[in-house]
């Protein structure tokens, strides 16, 4: 799981956008690990949120992810 988490963090740090959808994050991880399952990416993202490295951003209709401390998130 550490490899998946690192791939997510690499994507989040290199992304031009400060907030991104799960699908964008999953595609980025699949570039590094083509055989990865979406569920494994979701578990890794949830672990990063629990570790407070990623944050959720909810628009009400959809949930986006963001790197904690980058851009405008709910913890400003």
mmJSON file of the N, C-alpha and C atoms, coordinates in Angstrom:
{"data_MODEL":{"atom_site":{
"group_PDB":["ATOM","ATOM","ATOM","ATOM","ATOM","ATOM","ATOM","ATOM","ATOM","ATOM","ATOM","ATOM","ATOM","ATOM","ATOM","ATOM","ATOM","ATOM","ATOM","ATOM","ATOM","ATOM","ATOM","ATOM","ATOM","ATOM","ATOM","ATOM","ATOM","ATOM","ATOM","ATOM","ATOM","ATOM","ATOM","ATOM","ATOM","ATOM","ATOM","ATOM","ATOM","ATOM","ATOM","ATOM","ATOM","ATOM","ATOM","ATOM","ATOM","ATOM","ATOM","ATOM","ATOM","ATOM","ATOM","ATOM","ATOM","ATOM","ATOM","ATOM","ATOM","ATOM","ATOM","ATOM","ATOM","ATOM","ATOM","ATOM","ATOM","ATOM","ATOM","ATOM","ATOM","ATOM","ATOM","ATOM","ATOM","ATOM","ATOM","ATOM","ATOM","ATOM","ATOM","ATOM","ATOM","ATOM","ATOM","ATOM","ATOM","ATOM","ATOM","ATOM","ATOM","ATOM","ATOM","ATOM","ATOM","ATOM","ATOM","ATOM","ATOM","ATOM","ATOM","ATOM","ATOM","ATOM","ATOM","ATOM","ATOM","ATOM","ATOM","ATOM","ATOM","ATOM","ATOM","ATOM","ATOM","ATOM","ATOM","ATOM","ATOM","ATOM","ATOM","ATOM","ATOM","ATOM","ATOM","ATOM","ATOM","ATOM","ATOM","ATOM","ATOM","ATOM","ATOM","ATOM","ATOM","ATOM","ATOM","ATOM","ATOM","ATOM","ATOM","ATOM","ATOM","ATOM","ATOM","ATOM","ATOM","ATOM","ATOM","ATOM","ATOM","ATOM","ATOM","ATOM","ATOM","ATOM","ATOM","ATOM","ATOM","ATOM","ATOM","ATOM","ATOM","ATOM","ATOM","ATOM","ATOM","ATOM","ATOM","ATOM","ATOM","ATOM","ATOM","ATOM","ATOM","ATOM","ATOM","ATOM","ATOM","ATOM","ATOM","ATOM","ATOM","ATOM","ATOM","ATOM","ATOM","ATOM","ATOM","ATOM","ATOM","ATOM","ATOM","ATOM","ATOM","ATOM","ATOM","ATOM","ATOM","ATOM","ATOM","ATOM","ATOM","ATOM","ATOM","ATOM","ATOM","ATOM","ATOM","ATOM","ATOM","ATOM","ATOM","ATOM","ATOM","ATOM","ATOM","ATOM","ATOM","ATOM","ATOM","ATOM","ATOM","ATOM","ATOM","ATOM"],
"id":[1,2,3,4,5,6,7,8,9,10,11,12,13,14,15,16,17,18,19,20,21,22,23,24,25,26,27,28,29,30,31,32,33,34,35,36,37,38,39,40,41,42,43,44,45,46,47,48,49,50,51,52,53,54,55,56,57,58,59,60,61,62,63,64,65,66,67,68,69,70,71,72,73,74,75,76,77,78,79,80,81,82,83,84,85,86,87,88,89,90,91,92,93,94,95,96,97,98,99,100,101,102,103,104,105,106,107,108,109,110,111,112,113,114,115,116,117,118,119,120,121,122,123,124,125,126,127,128,129,130,131,132,133,134,135,136,137,138,139,140,141,142,143,144,145,146,147,148,149,150,151,152,153,154,155,156,157,158,159,160,161,162,163,164,165,166,167,168,169,170,171,172,173,174,175,176,177,178,179,180,181,182,183,184,185,186,187,188,189,190,191,192,193,194,195,196,197,198,199,200,201,202,203,204,205,206,207,208,209,210,211,212,213,214,215,216,217,218,219,220,221,222,223,224,225,226,227,228],
"type_symbol":["N","C","C","N","C","C","N","C","C","N","C","C","N","C","C","N","C","C","N","C","C","N","C","C","N","C","C","N","C","C","N","C","C","N","C","C","N","C","C","N","C","C","N","C","C","N","C","C","N","C","C","N","C","C","N","C","C","N","C","C","N","C","C","N","C","C","N","C","C","N","C","C","N","C","C","N","C","C","N","C","C","N","C","C","N","C","C","N","C","C","N","C","C","N","C","C","N","C","C","N","C","C","N","C","C","N","C","C","N","C","C","N","C","C","N","C","C","N","C","C","N","C","C","N","C","C","N","C","C","N","C","C","N","C","C","N","C","C","N","C","C","N","C","C","N","C","C","N","C","C","N","C","C","N","C","C","N","C","C","N","C","C","N","C","C","N","C","C","N","C","C","N","C","C","N","C","C","N","C","C","N","C","C","N","C","C","N","C","C","N","C","C","N","C","C","N","C","C","N","C","C","N","C","C","N","C","C","N","C","C","N","C","C","N","C","C","N","C","C","N","C","C","N","C","C","N","C","C"],
"label_atom_id":["N","CA","C","N","CA","C","N","CA","C","N","CA","C","N","CA","C","N","CA","C","N","CA","C","N","CA","C","N","CA","C","N","CA","C","N","CA","C","N","CA","C","N","CA","C","N","CA","C","N","CA","C","N","CA","C","N","CA","C","N","CA","C","N","CA","C","N","CA","C","N","CA","C","N","CA","C","N","CA","C","N","CA","C","N","CA","C","N","CA","C","N","CA","C","N","CA","C","N","CA","C","N","CA","C","N","CA","C","N","CA","C","N","CA","C","N","CA","C","N","CA","C","N","CA","C","N","CA","C","N","CA","C","N","CA","C","N","CA","C","N","CA","C","N","CA","C","N","CA","C","N","CA","C","N","CA","C","N","CA","C","N","CA","C","N","CA","C","N","CA","C","N","CA","C","N","CA","C","N","CA","C","N","CA","C","N","CA","C","N","CA","C","N","CA","C","N","CA","C","N","CA","C","N","CA","C","N","CA","C","N","CA","C","N","CA","C","N","CA","C","N","CA","C","N","CA","C","N","CA","C","N","CA","C","N","CA","C","N","CA","C","N","CA","C","N","CA","C","N","CA","C","N","CA","C","N","CA","C","N","CA","C","N","CA","C"],
"label_alt_id":[null,null,null,null,null,null,null,null,null,null,null,null,null,null,null,null,null,null,null,null,null,null,null,null,null,null,null,null,null,null,null,null,null,null,null,null,null,null,null,null,null,null,null,null,null,null,null,null,null,null,null,null,null,null,null,null,null,null,null,null,null,null,null,null,null,null,null,null,null,null,null,null,null,null,null,null,null,null,null,null,null,null,null,null,null,null,null,null,null,null,null,null,null,null,null,null,null,null,null,null,null,null,null,null,null,null,null,null,null,null,null,null,null,null,null,null,null,null,null,null,null,null,null,null,null,null,null,null,null,null,null,null,null,null,null,null,null,null,null,null,null,null,null,null,null,null,null,null,null,null,null,null,null,null,null,null,null,null,null,null,null,null,null,null,null,null,null,null,null,null,null,null,null,null,null,null,null,null,null,null,null,null,null,null,null,null,null,null,null,null,null,null,null,null,null,null,null,null,null,null,null,null,null,null,null,null,null,null,null,null,null,null,null,null,null,null,null,null,null,null,null,null,null,null,null,null,null,null],
"label_comp_id":["UNK","UNK","UNK","UNK","UNK","UNK","UNK","UNK","UNK","UNK","UNK","UNK","UNK","UNK","UNK","UNK","UNK","UNK","UNK","UNK","UNK","UNK","UNK","UNK","UNK","UNK","UNK","UNK","UNK","UNK","UNK","UNK","UNK","UNK","UNK","UNK","UNK","UNK","UNK","UNK","UNK","UNK","UNK","UNK","UNK","UNK","UNK","UNK","UNK","UNK","UNK","UNK","UNK","UNK","UNK","UNK","UNK","UNK","UNK","UNK","UNK","UNK","UNK","UNK","UNK","UNK","UNK","UNK","UNK","UNK","UNK","UNK","UNK","UNK","UNK","UNK","UNK","UNK","UNK","UNK","UNK","UNK","UNK","UNK","UNK","UNK","UNK","UNK","UNK","UNK","UNK","UNK","UNK","UNK","UNK","UNK","UNK","UNK","UNK","UNK","UNK","UNK","UNK","UNK","UNK","UNK","UNK","UNK","UNK","UNK","UNK","UNK","UNK","UNK","UNK","UNK","UNK","UNK","UNK","UNK","UNK","UNK","UNK","UNK","UNK","UNK","UNK","UNK","UNK","UNK","UNK","UNK","UNK","UNK","UNK","UNK","UNK","UNK","UNK","UNK","UNK","UNK","UNK","UNK","UNK","UNK","UNK","UNK","UNK","UNK","UNK","UNK","UNK","UNK","UNK","UNK","UNK","UNK","UNK","UNK","UNK","UNK","UNK","UNK","UNK","UNK","UNK","UNK","UNK","UNK","UNK","UNK","UNK","UNK","UNK","UNK","UNK","UNK","UNK","UNK","UNK","UNK","UNK","UNK","UNK","UNK","UNK","UNK","UNK","UNK","UNK","UNK","UNK","UNK","UNK","UNK","UNK","UNK","UNK","UNK","UNK","UNK","UNK","UNK","UNK","UNK","UNK","UNK","UNK","UNK","UNK","UNK","UNK","UNK","UNK","UNK","UNK","UNK","UNK","UNK","UNK","UNK","UNK","UNK","UNK","UNK","UNK","UNK"],
"label_asym_id":["A","A","A","A","A","A","A","A","A","A","A","A","A","A","A","A","A","A","A","A","A","A","A","A","A","A","A","A","A","A","A","A","A","A","A","A","A","A","A","A","A","A","A","A","A","A","A","A","A","A","A","A","A","A","A","A","A","A","A","A","A","A","A","A","A","A","A","A","A","A","A","A","A","A","A","A","A","A","A","A","A","A","A","A","A","A","A","A","A","A","A","A","A","A","A","A","A","A","A","A","A","A","A","A","A","A","A","A","A","A","A","A","A","A","A","A","A","A","A","A","A","A","A","A","A","A","A","A","A","A","A","A","A","A","A","A","A","A","A","A","A","A","A","A","A","A","A","A","A","A","A","A","A","A","A","A","A","A","A","A","A","A","A","A","A","A","A","A","A","A","A","A","A","A","A","A","A","A","A","A","A","A","A","A","A","A","A","A","A","A","A","A","A","A","A","A","A","A","A","A","A","A","A","A","A","A","A","A","A","A","A","A","A","A","A","A","A","A","A","A","A","A","A","A","A","A","A","A"],
"label_entity_id":["1","1","1","1","1","1","1","1","1","1","1","1","1","1","1","1","1","1","1","1","1","1","1","1","1","1","1","1","1","1","1","1","1","1","1","1","1","1","1","1","1","1","1","1","1","1","1","1","1","1","1","1","1","1","1","1","1","1","1","1","1","1","1","1","1","1","1","1","1","1","1","1","1","1","1","1","1","1","1","1","1","1","1","1","1","1","1","1","1","1","1","1","1","1","1","1","1","1","1","1","1","1","1","1","1","1","1","1","1","1","1","1","1","1","1","1","1","1","1","1","1","1","1","1","1","1","1","1","1","1","1","1","1","1","1","1","1","1","1","1","1","1","1","1","1","1","1","1","1","1","1","1","1","1","1","1","1","1","1","1","1","1","1","1","1","1","1","1","1","1","1","1","1","1","1","1","1","1","1","1","1","1","1","1","1","1","1","1","1","1","1","1","1","1","1","1","1","1","1","1","1","1","1","1","1","1","1","1","1","1","1","1","1","1","1","1","1","1","1","1","1","1","1","1","1","1","1","1"],
"label_seq_id":[1,1,1,2,2,2,3,3,3,4,4,4,5,5,5,6,6,6,7,7,7,8,8,8,9,9,9,10,10,10,11,11,11,12,12,12,13,13,13,14,14,14,15,15,15,16,16,16,17,17,17,18,18,18,19,19,19,20,20,20,21,21,21,22,22,22,23,23,23,24,24,24,25,25,25,26,26,26,27,27,27,28,28,28,29,29,29,30,30,30,31,31,31,32,32,32,33,33,33,34,34,34,35,35,35,36,36,36,37,37,37,38,38,38,39,39,39,40,40,40,41,41,41,42,42,42,43,43,43,44,44,44,45,45,45,46,46,46,47,47,47,48,48,48,49,49,49,50,50,50,51,51,51,52,52,52,53,53,53,54,54,54,55,55,55,56,56,56,57,57,57,58,58,58,59,59,59,60,60,60,61,61,61,62,62,62,63,63,63,64,64,64,65,65,65,66,66,66,67,67,67,68,68,68,69,69,69,70,70,70,71,71,71,72,72,72,73,73,73,74,74,74,75,75,75,76,76,76],
"pdbx_PDB_ins_code":[null,null,null,null,null,null,null,null,null,null,null,null,null,null,null,null,null,null,null,null,null,null,null,null,null,null,null,null,null,null,null,null,null,null,null,null,null,null,null,null,null,null,null,null,null,null,null,null,null,null,null,null,null,null,null,null,null,null,null,null,null,null,null,null,null,null,null,null,null,null,null,null,null,null,null,null,null,null,null,null,null,null,null,null,null,null,null,null,null,null,null,null,null,null,null,null,null,null,null,null,null,null,null,null,null,null,null,null,null,null,null,null,null,null,null,null,null,null,null,null,null,null,null,null,null,null,null,null,null,null,null,null,null,null,null,null,null,null,null,null,null,null,null,null,null,null,null,null,null,null,null,null,null,null,null,null,null,null,null,null,null,null,null,null,null,null,null,null,null,null,null,null,null,null,null,null,null,null,null,null,null,null,null,null,null,null,null,null,null,null,null,null,null,null,null,null,null,null,null,null,null,null,null,null,null,null,null,null,null,null,null,null,null,null,null,null,null,null,null,null,null,null,null,null,null,null,null,null],
"Cartn_x":[0.813,0.0,0.855,2.066,2.928,3.275,3.429,3.714,2.548,1.338,0.143,0.041,0.262,0.182,1.217,2.421,3.466,3.093,2.489,2.051,0.98,0.07,-0.973,-0.352,0.57,1.219,2.029,2.722,3.482,2.546,1.417,0.427,-0.096,-0.431,-0.999,-0.001,1.277,2.297,2.586,2.529,2.865,1.668,0.47,-0.739,-0.805,-1.236,-1.398,-2.599,-3.564,-4.77,-4.558,-5.183,-5.041,-6.076,-7.148,-8.186,-8.376,-8.625,-8.778,-9.775,-10.363,-11.337,-10.629,-11.35,-10.814,-10.368,-11.177,-10.838,-9.497,-9.214,-7.928,-6.784,-6.998,-5.993,-5.77,-6.858,-6.76,-5.989,-6.269,-5.557,-4.067,-3.704,-2.294,-1.598,-2.282,-1.704,-1.563,-2.54,-2.494,-1.347,-0.895,0.264,1.513,1.588,2.737,2.539,1.313,0.966,-0.267,-0.079,-1.212,-2.228,-1.821,-2.722,-3.481,-3.355,-3.96,-5.485,-6.158,-7.617,-8.057,-9.221,-9.747,-9.923,-10.34,-10.543,-9.242,-8.133,-6.841,-6.451,-6.741,-6.454,-7.322,-8.594,-9.524,-9.045,-8.606,-8.111,-6.876,-5.973,-4.758,-5.096,-6.047,-6.458,-7.085,-7.906,-8.531,-7.46,-6.468,-5.367,-4.622,-4.402,-3.711,-4.556,-5.857,-6.733,-6.657,-6.665,-6.549,-5.207,-4.162,-2.831,-2.702,-3.769,-3.842,-2.842,-2.562,-1.721,-2.581,-3.786,-4.773,-5.996,-6.79,-8.048,-9.162,-10.37,-11.566,-12.01,-12.58,-13.236,-14.566,-15.644,-16.965,-17.682,-18.238,-19.009,-20.493,-20.825,-22.216,-22.674,-22.281,-22.69,-21.548,-20.338,-19.194,-18.107,-17.241,-16.132,-14.835,-13.996,-12.687,-11.641,-10.431,-9.314,-8.33,-7.567,-6.531,-5.392,-4.225,-3.055,-3.15,-3.051,-3.209,-2.175,-2.656,-1.77,-1.499,-2.033,-1.822,-3.144,-3.148,-4.364,-5.354,-6.564,-7.595,-8.408,-8.254,-9.022,-9.815,-10.595,-11.465,-10.724,-9.428,-8.678,-7.867,-8.054,-7.415,-6.058],
"Cartn_y":[-1.202,0.0,1.263,1.188,2.37,2.867,1.938,2.331,3.121,2.676,3.355,4.743,4.824,6.113,7.08,6.586,7.449,7.93,7.046,7.436,8.524,8.4,9.416,10.749,10.716,11.95,12.598,11.783,12.319,13.032,12.39,13.001,14.311,14.299,15.495,16.646,16.339,17.385,17.951,17.108,17.545,18.126,17.867,18.324,19.85,20.395,21.848,22.304,21.407,21.736,21.393,22.178,21.918,20.916,20.731,19.748,18.847,17.578,16.639,15.565,14.981,13.91,12.584,11.652,10.318,9.684,9.847,9.241,9.741,11.022,11.576,10.959,10.819,10.224,8.754,8.04,6.629,6.464,7.318,7.253,7.475,8.413,8.703,7.507,6.846,5.667,4.528,4.389,3.331,3.523,4.75,4.984,4.353,4.367,3.805,2.307,1.932,0.537,0.14,-0.35,-0.616,-1.638,-2.561,-3.629,-3.317,-2.089,-1.734,-1.675,-2.069,-2.023,-0.697,-0.217,1.047,0.985,-0.164,-0.308,-0.09,-0.556,-0.372,1.107,1.805,3.245,3.983,3.595,4.225,4.006,2.789,2.495,3.324,3.448,4.239,5.711,6.227,7.629,7.867,6.928,7.047,7.018,6.174,6.114,7.449,8.059,9.356,10.45,10.361,11.323,11.127,9.875,9.582,10.04,9.99,10.462,11.979,12.622,14.069,14.576,13.773,14.215,14.694,14.13,14.573,15.07,15.898,16.363,16.187,15.999,15.956,17.377,17.587,18.838,18.477,18.82,18.454,19.672,19.522,20.607,20.392,19.335,19.001,17.884,17.966,16.929,15.963,16.383,15.521,15.754,14.778,14.892,14.937,15.869,15.983,15.811,15.59,15.426,16.554,16.868,17.879,17.565,18.054,17.877,18.879,18.412,19.285,20.411,21.622,22.776,23.376,22.785,23.312,23.846,25.097,25.684,25.999,26.308,26.667,25.415,24.957,23.816,24.275,23.386,23.823,24.247,23.903,24.297,25.584,26.238,27.509,27.641],
"Cartn_z":[0.0,0.0,0.0,0.545,0.589,-0.809,-1.763,-3.144,-3.733,-3.439,-3.948,-3.326,-2.021,-1.334,-1.904,-2.186,-2.734,-4.132,-4.926,-6.271,-6.196,-5.229,-5.045,-4.637,-3.693,-3.235,-4.354,-5.149,-6.284,-7.257,-7.563,-8.454,-7.871,-6.597,-5.948,-5.941,-5.736,-5.691,-7.08,-8.109,-9.469,-10.211,-9.723,-10.393,-10.414,-11.539,-11.633,-10.822,-10.675,-9.915,-8.442,-7.575,-6.14,-5.656,-6.456,-6.114,-7.311,-7.057,-8.16,-7.796,-8.825,-8.65,-8.412,-7.827,-7.599,-8.919,-9.983,-11.272,-11.802,-11.623,-12.061,-11.268,-9.97,-9.102,-9.484,-9.75,-10.125,-11.44,-12.428,-13.708,-13.521,-12.659,-12.4,-11.757,-10.835,-10.188,-11.199,-12.08,-13.1,-14.093,-14.289,-15.159,-14.554,-13.233,-12.525,-12.267,-11.913,-11.596,-12.409,-13.628,-14.525,-14.01,-13.169,-12.728,-11.439,-10.966,-9.679,-9.784,-8.728,-8.666,-8.046,-8.47,-7.95,-6.445,-5.927,-4.488,-3.711,-4.246,-3.582,-3.564,-4.658,-4.71,-3.696,-3.613,-2.659,-1.22,-0.909,0.448,0.765,-0.203,0.004,0.202,-0.583,-0.45,0.92,1.37,2.69,3.786,3.621,4.597,4.631,3.478,3.429,4.082,3.95,4.618,6.128,6.559,7.995,8.551,7.715,8.121,7.979,7.507,7.307,6.279,5.254,4.14,2.977,2.86,1.883,2.635,1.978,2.564,1.542,2.063,1.218,0.941,-0.224,-0.534,-1.158,-0.502,-0.989,-1.539,-2.745,-3.345,-3.093,-2.4,-2.154,-3.066,-4.337,-5.28,-5.586,-5.344,-5.624,-4.585,-4.435,-3.503,-4.291,-3.914,-4.539,-3.452,-3.883,-2.96,-3.189,-2.157,-2.281,-1.335,-1.674,-0.824,0.314,1.535,2.701,2.653,2.85,2.868,1.508,0.457,-0.898,-1.43,-1.818,-2.346,-1.249,-1.653,-0.692,-0.352,0.87,1.361,2.567,3.139,4.22,5.476,5.582,6.783,6.548,5.408,5.02,5.642],
"occupancy":[1.0,1.0,1.0,1.0,1.0,1.0,1.0,1.0,1.0,1.0,1.0,1.0,1.0,1.0,1.0,1.0,1.0,1.0,1.0,1.0,1.0,1.0,1.0,1.0,1.0,1.0,1.0,1.0,1.0,1.0,1.0,1.0,1.0,1.0,1.0,1.0,1.0,1.0,1.0,1.0,1.0,1.0,1.0,1.0,1.0,1.0,1.0,1.0,1.0,1.0,1.0,1.0,1.0,1.0,1.0,1.0,1.0,1.0,1.0,1.0,1.0,1.0,1.0,1.0,1.0,1.0,1.0,1.0,1.0,1.0,1.0,1.0,1.0,1.0,1.0,1.0,1.0,1.0,1.0,1.0,1.0,1.0,1.0,1.0,1.0,1.0,1.0,1.0,1.0,1.0,1.0,1.0,1.0,1.0,1.0,1.0,1.0,1.0,1.0,1.0,1.0,1.0,1.0,1.0,1.0,1.0,1.0,1.0,1.0,1.0,1.0,1.0,1.0,1.0,1.0,1.0,1.0,1.0,1.0,1.0,1.0,1.0,1.0,1.0,1.0,1.0,1.0,1.0,1.0,1.0,1.0,1.0,1.0,1.0,1.0,1.0,1.0,1.0,1.0,1.0,1.0,1.0,1.0,1.0,1.0,1.0,1.0,1.0,1.0,1.0,1.0,1.0,1.0,1.0,1.0,1.0,1.0,1.0,1.0,1.0,1.0,1.0,1.0,1.0,1.0,1.0,1.0,1.0,1.0,1.0,1.0,1.0,1.0,1.0,1.0,1.0,1.0,1.0,1.0,1.0,1.0,1.0,1.0,1.0,1.0,1.0,1.0,1.0,1.0,1.0,1.0,1.0,1.0,1.0,1.0,1.0,1.0,1.0,1.0,1.0,1.0,1.0,1.0,1.0,1.0,1.0,1.0,1.0,1.0,1.0,1.0,1.0,1.0,1.0,1.0,1.0,1.0,1.0,1.0,1.0,1.0,1.0,1.0,1.0,1.0,1.0,1.0,1.0],
"B_iso_or_equiv":[0.0,0.0,0.0,0.0,0.0,0.0,0.0,0.0,0.0,0.0,0.0,0.0,0.0,0.0,0.0,0.0,0.0,0.0,0.0,0.0,0.0,0.0,0.0,0.0,0.0,0.0,0.0,0.0,0.0,0.0,0.0,0.0,0.0,0.0,0.0,0.0,0.0,0.0,0.0,0.0,0.0,0.0,0.0,0.0,0.0,0.0,0.0,0.0,0.0,0.0,0.0,0.0,0.0,0.0,0.0,0.0,0.0,0.0,0.0,0.0,0.0,0.0,0.0,0.0,0.0,0.0,0.0,0.0,0.0,0.0,0.0,0.0,0.0,0.0,0.0,0.0,0.0,0.0,0.0,0.0,0.0,0.0,0.0,0.0,0.0,0.0,0.0,0.0,0.0,0.0,0.0,0.0,0.0,0.0,0.0,0.0,0.0,0.0,0.0,0.0,0.0,0.0,0.0,0.0,0.0,0.0,0.0,0.0,0.0,0.0,0.0,0.0,0.0,0.0,0.0,0.0,0.0,0.0,0.0,0.0,0.0,0.0,0.0,0.0,0.0,0.0,0.0,0.0,0.0,0.0,0.0,0.0,0.0,0.0,0.0,0.0,0.0,0.0,0.0,0.0,0.0,0.0,0.0,0.0,0.0,0.0,0.0,0.0,0.0,0.0,0.0,0.0,0.0,0.0,0.0,0.0,0.0,0.0,0.0,0.0,0.0,0.0,0.0,0.0,0.0,0.0,0.0,0.0,0.0,0.0,0.0,0.0,0.0,0.0,0.0,0.0,0.0,0.0,0.0,0.0,0.0,0.0,0.0,0.0,0.0,0.0,0.0,0.0,0.0,0.0,0.0,0.0,0.0,0.0,0.0,0.0,0.0,0.0,0.0,0.0,0.0,0.0,0.0,0.0,0.0,0.0,0.0,0.0,0.0,0.0,0.0,0.0,0.0,0.0,0.0,0.0,0.0,0.0,0.0,0.0,0.0,0.0,0.0,0.0,0.0,0.0,0.0,0.0],
"pdbx_formal_charge":[null,null,null,null,null,null,null,null,null,null,null,null,null,null,null,null,null,null,null,null,null,null,null,null,null,null,null,null,null,null,null,null,null,null,null,null,null,null,null,null,null,null,null,null,null,null,null,null,null,null,null,null,null,null,null,null,null,null,null,null,null,null,null,null,null,null,null,null,null,null,null,null,null,null,null,null,null,null,null,null,null,null,null,null,null,null,null,null,null,null,null,null,null,null,null,null,null,null,null,null,null,null,null,null,null,null,null,null,null,null,null,null,null,null,null,null,null,null,null,null,null,null,null,null,null,null,null,null,null,null,null,null,null,null,null,null,null,null,null,null,null,null,null,null,null,null,null,null,null,null,null,null,null,null,null,null,null,null,null,null,null,null,null,null,null,null,null,null,null,null,null,null,null,null,null,null,null,null,null,null,null,null,null,null,null,null,null,null,null,null,null,null,null,null,null,null,null,null,null,null,null,null,null,null,null,null,null,null,null,null,null,null,null,null,null,null,null,null,null,null,null,null,null,null,null,null,null,null],
"auth_seq_id":[1,1,1,2,2,2,3,3,3,4,4,4,5,5,5,6,6,6,7,7,7,8,8,8,9,9,9,10,10,10,11,11,11,12,12,12,13,13,13,14,14,14,15,15,15,16,16,16,17,17,17,18,18,18,19,19,19,20,20,20,21,21,21,22,22,22,23,23,23,24,24,24,25,25,25,26,26,26,27,27,27,28,28,28,29,29,29,30,30,30,31,31,31,32,32,32,33,33,33,34,34,34,35,35,35,36,36,36,37,37,37,38,38,38,39,39,39,40,40,40,41,41,41,42,42,42,43,43,43,44,44,44,45,45,45,46,46,46,47,47,47,48,48,48,49,49,49,50,50,50,51,51,51,52,52,52,53,53,53,54,54,54,55,55,55,56,56,56,57,57,57,58,58,58,59,59,59,60,60,60,61,61,61,62,62,62,63,63,63,64,64,64,65,65,65,66,66,66,67,67,67,68,68,68,69,69,69,70,70,70,71,71,71,72,72,72,73,73,73,74,74,74,75,75,75,76,76,76],
"auth_comp_id":["UNK","UNK","UNK","UNK","UNK","UNK","UNK","UNK","UNK","UNK","UNK","UNK","UNK","UNK","UNK","UNK","UNK","UNK","UNK","UNK","UNK","UNK","UNK","UNK","UNK","UNK","UNK","UNK","UNK","UNK","UNK","UNK","UNK","UNK","UNK","UNK","UNK","UNK","UNK","UNK","UNK","UNK","UNK","UNK","UNK","UNK","UNK","UNK","UNK","UNK","UNK","UNK","UNK","UNK","UNK","UNK","UNK","UNK","UNK","UNK","UNK","UNK","UNK","UNK","UNK","UNK","UNK","UNK","UNK","UNK","UNK","UNK","UNK","UNK","UNK","UNK","UNK","UNK","UNK","UNK","UNK","UNK","UNK","UNK","UNK","UNK","UNK","UNK","UNK","UNK","UNK","UNK","UNK","UNK","UNK","UNK","UNK","UNK","UNK","UNK","UNK","UNK","UNK","UNK","UNK","UNK","UNK","UNK","UNK","UNK","UNK","UNK","UNK","UNK","UNK","UNK","UNK","UNK","UNK","UNK","UNK","UNK","UNK","UNK","UNK","UNK","UNK","UNK","UNK","UNK","UNK","UNK","UNK","UNK","UNK","UNK","UNK","UNK","UNK","UNK","UNK","UNK","UNK","UNK","UNK","UNK","UNK","UNK","UNK","UNK","UNK","UNK","UNK","UNK","UNK","UNK","UNK","UNK","UNK","UNK","UNK","UNK","UNK","UNK","UNK","UNK","UNK","UNK","UNK","UNK","UNK","UNK","UNK","UNK","UNK","UNK","UNK","UNK","UNK","UNK","UNK","UNK","UNK","UNK","UNK","UNK","UNK","UNK","UNK","UNK","UNK","UNK","UNK","UNK","UNK","UNK","UNK","UNK","UNK","UNK","UNK","UNK","UNK","UNK","UNK","UNK","UNK","UNK","UNK","UNK","UNK","UNK","UNK","UNK","UNK","UNK","UNK","UNK","UNK","UNK","UNK","UNK","UNK","UNK","UNK","UNK","UNK","UNK"],
"auth_asym_id":["A","A","A","A","A","A","A","A","A","A","A","A","A","A","A","A","A","A","A","A","A","A","A","A","A","A","A","A","A","A","A","A","A","A","A","A","A","A","A","A","A","A","A","A","A","A","A","A","A","A","A","A","A","A","A","A","A","A","A","A","A","A","A","A","A","A","A","A","A","A","A","A","A","A","A","A","A","A","A","A","A","A","A","A","A","A","A","A","A","A","A","A","A","A","A","A","A","A","A","A","A","A","A","A","A","A","A","A","A","A","A","A","A","A","A","A","A","A","A","A","A","A","A","A","A","A","A","A","A","A","A","A","A","A","A","A","A","A","A","A","A","A","A","A","A","A","A","A","A","A","A","A","A","A","A","A","A","A","A","A","A","A","A","A","A","A","A","A","A","A","A","A","A","A","A","A","A","A","A","A","A","A","A","A","A","A","A","A","A","A","A","A","A","A","A","A","A","A","A","A","A","A","A","A","A","A","A","A","A","A","A","A","A","A","A","A","A","A","A","A","A","A","A","A","A","A","A","A"],
"auth_atom_id":["N","CA","C","N","CA","C","N","CA","C","N","CA","C","N","CA","C","N","CA","C","N","CA","C","N","CA","C","N","CA","C","N","CA","C","N","CA","C","N","CA","C","N","CA","C","N","CA","C","N","CA","C","N","CA","C","N","CA","C","N","CA","C","N","CA","C","N","CA","C","N","CA","C","N","CA","C","N","CA","C","N","CA","C","N","CA","C","N","CA","C","N","CA","C","N","CA","C","N","CA","C","N","CA","C","N","CA","C","N","CA","C","N","CA","C","N","CA","C","N","CA","C","N","CA","C","N","CA","C","N","CA","C","N","CA","C","N","CA","C","N","CA","C","N","CA","C","N","CA","C","N","CA","C","N","CA","C","N","CA","C","N","CA","C","N","CA","C","N","CA","C","N","CA","C","N","CA","C","N","CA","C","N","CA","C","N","CA","C","N","CA","C","N","CA","C","N","CA","C","N","CA","C","N","CA","C","N","CA","C","N","CA","C","N","CA","C","N","CA","C","N","CA","C","N","CA","C","N","CA","C","N","CA","C","N","CA","C","N","CA","C","N","CA","C","N","CA","C","N","CA","C","N","CA","C","N","CA","C","N","CA","C","N","CA","C"],
"pdbx_PDB_model_num":[1,1,1,1,1,1,1,1,1,1,1,1,1,1,1,1,1,1,1,1,1,1,1,1,1,1,1,1,1,1,1,1,1,1,1,1,1,1,1,1,1,1,1,1,1,1,1,1,1,1,1,1,1,1,1,1,1,1,1,1,1,1,1,1,1,1,1,1,1,1,1,1,1,1,1,1,1,1,1,1,1,1,1,1,1,1,1,1,1,1,1,1,1,1,1,1,1,1,1,1,1,1,1,1,1,1,1,1,1,1,1,1,1,1,1,1,1,1,1,1,1,1,1,1,1,1,1,1,1,1,1,1,1,1,1,1,1,1,1,1,1,1,1,1,1,1,1,1,1,1,1,1,1,1,1,1,1,1,1,1,1,1,1,1,1,1,1,1,1,1,1,1,1,1,1,1,1,1,1,1,1,1,1,1,1,1,1,1,1,1,1,1,1,1,1,1,1,1,1,1,1,1,1,1,1,1,1,1,1,1,1,1,1,1,1,1,1,1,1,1,1,1,1,1,1,1,1,1]
}}}
